[in-house]
Every structure is written in structure tokens, then in C-alpha cells.
């Protein structure tokens, strides 16, 4: 066995794609034709024989591939020393097609037994053939869709492979082609001066390409057809328009294609091109070879006496060779094209993409490098190891010896003396690397990833990078306070050096290290620490308002109350707690901060928590009262504080509470109000106690609100109490001094009361209260209205009495009627429920007269008549029905 290595190439992206390996010598004759299919190799010779070999691929530990071959079968066509001129395997049919002595032979590919043969009449020889599919159906093809096209002089004969003796189409040509190729419903024919294409269905014949007079060679490359013309090949698509050229060093004598490689046999060498960019990647000396074939994964080269294999260099080795030469695009393109059908593609992809990423990284192409790191799903810790100080202190991946700074410096200096310009470029490139690293980490971070250590490294590095690159504090703080896996201990050390106390507190808070966070917030709020404009007040409130009863709550709420009482009270006036705080404990705690916080808390307790405890309602009322009395006192002293509307607002709040609440101790509050100038409050309290006389007395004697006193009395619901209160009001009004203008001898409030509410004032009792010397003419209008009201009340009472008497008579009549009703039970009477005779057993009767056993009545719905179905709960019995 010998291996021939590649020589120099005209392409800068050259690499070793194949090695030539000698497989075996032919045992007899000379080689005239070669064909292969999967692991089977067929060799035709000058003495009419066909040899079949099996190829076994062996891969060494180093990854190198070798082929072992052994002869399996041998057959002869029995035509003496006649050449086997052409062979082709139709794998789908399991057949080997060959030409020998002008006859077309069909053999079984596994046994080399002859299935059929085809000869033309009058001794016309079969010169060449090609195979293809001819079907109008889409999708999977049947065996009958495979056809052969046979060339004999200037005739083309088309037949089904399964019945080659039946010609279904025949075409006559103007000249005899050298070779044939069937592709996509066309038969391509190569002539020395041109290539032509025949549409098998329609018979249309067109000239595809004019040549320079060289030998024609053709091959199918994926969906395109390669037509060779001297030192150049033309790639035609299905439309046969706009061909793409491929340049060769010499004229082509043979072609074989294995995506993405095009191998051409030339006079003294083999050339390997990459069809993706049509570049030459390898040249292999091969002076004695003149047969080249390949179907499936095998590429075979043969001289007259020996057979050689074109053994592909392992794909990863090819790619790495390109990567080492910094042809990253070409390496990735090659891998994705050649490896996409491999079972280990995903496994290889990870390694190759990482190799590509590091190659780009070493050449400072950071944008593309990180793109391949992402696509390869590389462990980001191996990347972060190149950036000093970004990995967590307890990370299992150690810092790399060659850092990005060292790499950039080495690449940009290139032995040149250090100067300011070089240093500026180095700094700029490092900043570019850091910025690209940030984008990469942001793309791959996933706080939900079960690999906690990896995510910890990502988030910790991002925090450091955000700070080092000068991102806004808002961005950094938002990152620290939301879902993350930042290494807390390392981050505290890092941020402490930069005095970013507020960010540390946010991070501690997210990790539920509330004690640490609250202490930092307290120091910021009390100016023990400085971090810009951050004070931590609202953040402290947000934490404490959710905590249940604990020492931390009481300790850290003190400074918030001293800093901002109103905002600090949100800690206690919160509905976010799972278990509400004990109200008594809160009030005791707040007592050292004055009455205002207790008042705020009691308002929350009563209004938001709907607390109905008397002691808390009473406490709130007394707090309102204390504040009101203090402001009243200030007002009497002429203080401006009581003149800015505060007194009115506080007093309105007190009155509203005294009016709306039903749960405070009225007597306790009244004891504090009685004897003060808070008359309105006294009125509300006396009304709640039911002491209407004192309330009305204040309205008349203290406030002088006579009409309010009238409305107060009118609002009393109890008629007897209301009438008494109107008489009491009249007595109070009669005590008022008489003005000179009151010619009637009665004050205007008295006259207004008599005119407006005459119906509530009993005339006899009123006359007893009025002065005896008062002329009746002055109260004539009152007496008239009072008499009318009295007469109306009398008539109304008489009507009601008559109606009641009528109702009484009707009820007595109905009672007599019902008492006179009876039912007759005979020997034939039956129970409406069970149908048995009533007999002498206890029975019951429905209002309609239906009889049932008393036992049956208890067992059924006694509201429904079992005979008529009438539901007495919905349709009650009326006496008129009797």
C-alpha cells in the first residue's frame, strides 16, 4: 500500500482532502471499466471478465482511514477476449449494467448472475448507455420508472430496464455522440465540438454548449450538470442558462463527484475542487491512472493493472487544516456541506465551531469568534478564563495563562516599538473584546439553567463588565435587583471597592439577605455612607411592609419614621403581610413618635382592616378630639397655624368619624367634650346617646340654630318622642327675648315653628304653654292647621277602625264556615296514596276533601294533593271554594 500526498495548489485555501491508496492488482487482463456501489467494487477487463470486490473501511485510533479489500465473485460473458467497455450499478434495482462485445448485459449486482441481455439486429453494436428515471409521478419512484438509453451509431433507444428488449422510444441523430448522461428528464450527449440535450418526453433537441474541439466529459453535481471543455468546465442548472465556470489545469479525462468535492482526472494528476466556491483545494500526482469512478461514498481510480482508492482525509482533520490557515469561512462551509448527513454531525459541530471560534479569537475577530462560541454551545467559563478577574473565586475553571490583553498586545505590536498610538489601538481593541463579550453573555444567559455554576459565572462577569464599561447605574441596579445568579460574596467585595453600596443592598435584597440590605439602606439614609443620590428609604419601606412581626421590623422602621413620617407609616399600614401585626403592639411602638403616626395607623386599622374594636374607635376619636382642641386653643391665642384651614379640616374629620362610627364609647368621648366650645360634636354625641333635649338645647341656646333644631326634631323616627321634642323645642323658644318688632308677643322662631310643624304640636298642650294674655288671633293660623290635622287624623282613625271591624267579621265568618265542614267516610272510601280502604284506621283529609291514611300522609309531601296534584304551598286553599 502506498499513499500519495497532495502537491501545491493554485488556491490559497488549499488542504489535503484525499489520499490515494493502492488497493489491489487485477489478477488477469487489463482494466477497461470500473464501477462501485456502497461497499461493492466491480472491475471489467480486456478478456471479458467482471470481478467483484468487497471494501471494508478501517479507522485507526489516530483517526486515519484505510480500506481493506477482498475478492468476492468473478464472472465472464463468454465472448473471448472482448473488452468490458462500460459498467454502471443501478442500486435501486440491484442490477449491474455492462457492455461487452457490442451487447448490453444485465447482471445481479450481488451474485453477478446474468438476468438479461440486449443486442441490436444486423450486428449493430451497443456503443454506450445511460440510465435515468422517466415518470410523471411525484415522490417515490417505482421499479418500472427506471429506464435505459442505449446508443448505437446514430440511434438512441429508450427502454425500461426491467424489459430491455422492448424499445419504447427511438431517436435518430445527425451525428454519433461520444458519451451519454441522463439527468432531470434530459439525455445529454457529448460531441467533440458541442454538447446537446434531448428532452426524453417531447423529443426536443437543443445545443447546450459549443466546445473547443476537446473530448467531452459530463457529470451530475447535485442539481447541476458539469460539461467539460478543455481546461474549463461549465455548470448548467435545470434552465440551462447562465452557466458557472470552473477552471482546470489541464484537459479532463474523467470526473467523479462527492459533495462538496469535484475530482477530475487529468493527464498526470488529479485535481480536487470545492464546488461551493469552485476553488481548487488539492492536486494529486497520478501519472498512470486513466479510469475514475464513484457512486455513493467510494471514489475509485484505476490504471490498466491496479485499482486505487481515493480515501477521504477525516473531515475534522480537513477542517482543522483550514482553520490553522485562518480560512474559517471555508472551513465552516466545508464542514456544513460535507458533514450534514453524518450521524455524528452534532457532536462534530460542537468541536469544530469551538475550534473556529478560537481561531477567530486568536486573530482578534471577536464578533465572529463569539458568534461561533454561541453556536457551539461552548462553556462560557472557558472563554471568561481569557479575561482576568471575571470568573468567580470558587470556579472550577482556572484562569488562562494567555489573556486577551496579552493576545491583543502581541498581535498589534508585532515587534514594533511601543508608543502612544499602539497603546491606544490596544486599549480600543480590548474594549471591543469586552463589549462583544457582554453581548455574547447576554445572549446565552438563562437564570433558569440547571447548571448553576455556569450561570453564576455568566451573571457575575456581566455585573463586573457593566461596571467596568461604564453602563448607567440604572441598568446595573436593575440587573442586580432582578433574577440573577451573581456570586454574592465576590460581588460584595468587588462593589465595596467601588463604594457602590446601593447596588450591594439591592443584590442582598434579591438574595433575601434582608439584614445586610437593611443595614446598608439605614447607613445610606442616615448619611453614614454615601452613594450618589441613593438613600434607601423607599427600599427599606418595601422590605419592611411585607415582613411579619420580627425584631428587624421594629429596629429598622425607626429611622424611616424619623426620616419621613408619612412614608414610614406605610410599613405598618400595609395589606401585603401574611399575618397582620398586633394592633396594640404597633400603637405602643408608635407612641414615642407622637400622636400623628398613631392616628394614621388607627385610620388604616378601621378603614382598611374594617376593625370594629371599641377601644380603637374610641382612641381614634380621642386623638381627633385632642388635635381639634389644641387647634381651638391656638386659634383663641391668635396663632397663624390655626388660621390656615387646619382646624376646619381636622374638625370635619372628627365630626365625620363621630357621625359614621357606631363602635366608639360615646360616654368616654362626651366626658372630654362636655363643657367645651365644641358644640357640634356635643350635638352628635347627645344624639347618639338618645339625649335629644340636650342636643336641641345646644342648638337653641348655644348656637341659635332654630331651624336646625326644628329639623333635628322632625328627623326623630319615634313619633311619640318626636312630638314631645317639638313641645320641648317650643318651650325653649318661648324663653327667647321678644323683640320690639314682634307685635304678636311671640318671637319669630316660635311663630315659624307653629306655622311649619303644626301637625306635630298638640293644640291643647300648646295652648297651655302660650301666655294666657295672648290673643287667639295671633295663633289663628296655627290653630286652623292644627284642627285640620286633628280632624284628618280622626277621619283616618275612623276609616282604619271600620276596616278592622270588617276584617274581623270576615275572619269570624270564615272560621264558622271551616268549622261546619265535614267529610264522609264509607266502606268504599279509599286512600288516595296507597289505594287501600280507609276502614277504621286513622285518616287525614286535604282541604279539597281528598282522603289519605295518616301513615301515608307522613310518608308523602303533605303540601301536595295526591289526587289533584295541587300544591297548597303555591296555591293556598280559599274558604270561598267550599
Long-range contacts (C-beta under 8 A, 24 or more apart in sequence): 1-66, 4-284, 4-285, 4-286, 6-272, 6-282, 6-283, 6-284, 7-269, 7-283, 7-284, 7-285, 8-283, 9-280, 9-281, 9-282, 9-283, 10-249, 10-280, 11-279, 11-280, 11-281, 12-327, 13-279, 13-281, 13-322, 13-325, 13-327, 13-330, 14-280, 14-281, 14-282, 15-281, 15-282, 15-318, 15-321, 15-322, 15-325, 16-282, 16-313, 16-317, 16-318, 16-321, 17-261, 17-272, 17-281, 17-282, 17-312, 17-313, 17-318, 18-261, 18-263, 18-270, 18-272, 18-282, 18-284, 18-299, 18-310, 18-311, 18-312, 18-313, 19-310, 19-311, 19-313, 20-270, 20-284, 20-286, 20-301, 20-308, 20-309, 20-310, 20-311, 21-66, 21-67, 21-308, 21-309, 21-311, 22-306, 22-307, 22-308, 23-53, 23-55, 23-67, 23-69, 23-306, 23-307, 23-308, 23-309, 24-53, 24-69, 24-71, 24-306, 24-307, 25-305, 25-306, 25-307, 26-51, 26-305, 26-306, 26-307, 27-51, 27-71, 29-81, 30-304, 30-305, 31-291, 31-302, 31-303, 31-304, 31-305, 31-306, 31-307, 32-83, 32-84, 32-85, 32-291, 33-83, 33-84, 33-85, 33-86, 33-87, 33-98, 33-291, 34-87, 34-291, 34-292, 34-293, 34-300, 34-302, 34-307, 35-87, 35-88, 35-89, 35-96, 35-293, 35-295, 36-89, 36-293, 36-294, 36-295, 36-296, 36-298, 36-300, 37-89, 37-91, 37-109, 37-295, 37-296, 38-91, 38-296, 38-297, 38-298, 39-298, 40-72, 40-89, 40-109, 40-110, 41-69, 41-298, 41-300, 41-307, 42-87, 42-89, 42-96, 42-109, 43-302, 43-307, 44-83, 44-84, 44-85, 44-87, 44-98, 44-100, 45-83, 45-84, 46-81, 46-83, 46-84, 47-76, 47-80, 47-81, 47-82, 48-76, 48-77, 48-78, 48-79, 48-80, 48-81, 48-82, 48-83, 48-84, 48-100, 48-101, 49-74, 49-75, 49-76, 49-77, 49-84, 50-74, 50-75, 50-76, 50-77, 50-84, 50-87, 50-96, 50-98, 50-107, 50-112, 52-112, 53-307, 55-298, 55-309, 59-314, 63-314, 63-316, 63-317, 64-314, 65-311, 65-312, 65-313, 65-314, 66-311, 67-309, 67-311, 69-307, 73-111, 73-112, 74-112, 75-107, 75-112, 75-113, 75-114, 77-101, 77-103, 77-105, 79-103, 86-128, 86-129, 88-129, 88-130, 88-131, 89-295, 90-131, 90-146, 90-161, 91-295, 91-296, 92-141, 92-143, 92-146, 93-143, 93-146, 93-161, 93-162, 95-161, 97-129, 97-131, 97-148, 97-161, 99-126, 99-127, 99-128, 99-129, 102-126, 102-127, 104-129, 104-148, 104-150, 104-164, 106-161, 106-164, 116-164, 116-165, 118-150, 118-159, 118-164, 118-165, 120-152, 124-152, 124-153, 125-152, 126-150, 126-151, 126-152, 127-151, 127-152, 127-153, 127-176, 128-177, 128-178, 128-179, 128-180, 129-180, 130-180, 130-181, 130-182, 130-187, 131-161, 131-182, 132-182, 132-183, 132-185, 132-187, 132-200, 134-158, 134-185, 134-200, 134-201, 147-182, 147-200, 149-180, 149-182, 149-187, 149-200, 151-176, 151-177, 151-180, 156-180, 156-187, 156-198, 158-200, 169-200, 169-203, 171-198, 171-203, 171-205, 177-216, 178-215, 178-216, 179-216, 179-217, 179-218, 181-218, 181-219, 181-220, 181-225, 183-220, 183-225, 184-223, 184-238, 188-218, 188-225, 188-227, 190-216, 190-217, 190-218, 190-227, 191-216, 192-216, 195-227, 197-240, 206-240, 208-236, 208-240, 209-234, 209-236, 209-243, 214-251, 215-251, 215-253, 217-252, 217-253, 217-254, 217-255, 218-255, 219-255, 219-256, 219-257, 219-262, 220-257, 221-257, 221-259, 221-262, 221-275, 222-259, 222-275, 226-255, 226-257, 226-262, 228-252, 228-255, 228-264, 233-264, 235-275, 235-278, 244-278, 245-278, 246-273, 246-275, 246-278, 247-278, 247-280, 249-280, 249-283, 253-290, 253-292, 254-290, 254-291, 254-292, 254-293, 255-292, 256-292, 256-293, 256-294, 256-299, 256-310, 257-294, 258-294, 258-297, 258-299, 258-312, 259-337, 259-338, 260-333, 260-334, 260-337, 260-338, 261-338, 263-292, 263-294, 263-299, 263-310, 265-289, 265-290, 265-292, 265-301, 270-301, 270-310, 274-330, 274-333, 274-334, 276-333, 276-334, 276-337, 277-330, 277-333, 279-330, 315-339, 315-342, 315-348, 316-348, 316-351, 316-352, 319-352, 319-355, 320-352, 320-355, 323-355, 323-356, 323-359, 324-359, 326-359, 326-363, 328-356, 328-359, 328-360, 328-368, 331-356, 332-356, 332-372, 349-376, 350-376, 350-377, 350-378, 351-376, 352-376, 353-378, 354-378, 361-386, 361-407, 362-407, 363-411, 364-407, 364-408, 364-411, 364-429, 364-433, 366-432, 366-433, 366-436, 366-437, 367-436, 369-436, 370-436, 370-437, 370-439, 370-440, 373-440, 374-440, 374-443, 374-444, 379-454, 380-440, 380-441, 380-444, 380-454, 380-457, 380-458, 380-461, 381-453, 381-454, 381-457, 383-437, 383-440, 384-437, 384-457, 384-461, 387-433, 387-434, 387-437, 387-461, 389-464, 390-457, 390-460, 390-461, 390-464, 390-465, 391-457, 391-460, 391-461, 392-456, 392-457, 392-460, 392-487, 392-490, 393-487, 393-489, 393-490, 394-487, 395-453, 395-457, 396-453, 397-457, 404-430, 404-433, 405-430, 408-433, 431-469, 434-465, 434-468, 434-469, 435-469, 437-461, 437-465, 438-462, 438-465, 438-466, 438-469, 441-465, 447-483, 447-484, 447-485, 452-485, 455-485, 456-485, 456-486, 456-487, 458-485, 459-484, 459-485, 459-486, 459-487, 460-485, 460-486, 460-487, 460-490, 460-491, 463-491, 463-494, 464-494, 467-494, 467-495, 467-498, 467-500, 473-500, 473-502, 473-503, 473-532, 476-500, 476-503, 477-502, 477-503, 477-506, 480-506, 480-507, 480-510, 481-506, 481-507, 481-509, 481-510, 482-510, 483-510, 484-510, 488-513, 499-529, 499-530, 499-531, 500-531, 501-529, 501-531, 501-534, 502-531, 502-532, 502-534, 502-536, 505-536, 505-539, 506-539, 509-539, 509-543, 514-543, 514-547, 514-552, 515-552, 517-543, 518-543, 518-544, 518-552, 518-556, 521-556, 522-556, 522-559, 525-559, 525-560, 525-563, 526-559, 526-563, 535-563, 537-563, 537-564, 537-567, 537-568, 538-567, 541-567, 541-568, 541-570, 541-571, 544-571, 545-570, 545-571, 545-572, 545-574, 545-576, 545-577, 546-574, 546-576, 546-577, 547-577, 548-577, 548-578, 548-579, 548-581, 549-579, 549-581, 549-582, 549-585, 554-589, 561-590, 561-593, 561-597, 562-593, 565-593, 565-596, 565-597, 566-600, 568-597, 569-597, 569-600, 569-601, 572-597, 572-601, 572-604, 573-600, 573-601, 573-604, 573-608, 575-608, 580-609, 583-611, 583-613, 583-616, 587-619, 595-623, 595-626, 595-627, 598-623, 599-623, 599-624, 599-627, 606-661, 612-663, 613-663, 614-663, 614-664, 614-665, 617-661, 617-663, 617-664, 618-664, 618-665, 618-668, 618-669, 620-657, 620-664, 621-654, 621-657, 621-658, 621-661, 621-664, 621-669, 622-668, 622-669, 622-672, 624-650, 624-653, 624-654, 624-657, 625-654, 625-669, 625-672, 625-673, 625-678, 625-681, 627-654, 628-654, 628-678, 628-681, 629-676, 629-678, 632-676, 632-677, 632-678, 651-678, 651-680, 654-681, 655-680, 655-681, 655-684, 658-684, 658-685, 658-688, 659-684, 679-703, 683-712, 687-712, 692-716, 692-721, 692-725, 692-728, 693-725, 693-728, 696-725, 696-728, 696-729, 696-732, 697-732, 700-729, 700-732, 700-733, 700-736, 701-732, 706-733, 706-749, 706-752, 706-753, 707-752, 710-752, 710-753, 710-756, 710-757, 713-757, 713-760, 714-757, 714-760, 722-760, 723-760, 723-761, 723-762, 726-753, 726-757, 726-760, 726-761, 727-761, 727-762, 727-765, 727-766, 727-769, 729-753, 730-754, 730-761, 730-766, 730-769, 731-769, 734-769, 734-770, 744-774, 744-778, 745-771, 745-773, 745-774, 745-778, 746-770, 746-774, 746-778, 746-779, 754-779, 754-781, 754-782, 755-781, 755-782, 755-785, 758-782, 758-785, 758-786, 758-789, 759-785, 759-786, 759-789, 761-786, 762-786, 763-787, 763-790, 814-879, 817-879, 817-882, 818-879, 818-882, 821-882, 823-849, 823-851, 825-851, 831-856, 832-865, 832-866, 832-867, 833-857, 833-859, 833-860, 833-866, 846-872, 847-872, 847-877, 847-881, 848-877, 848-881
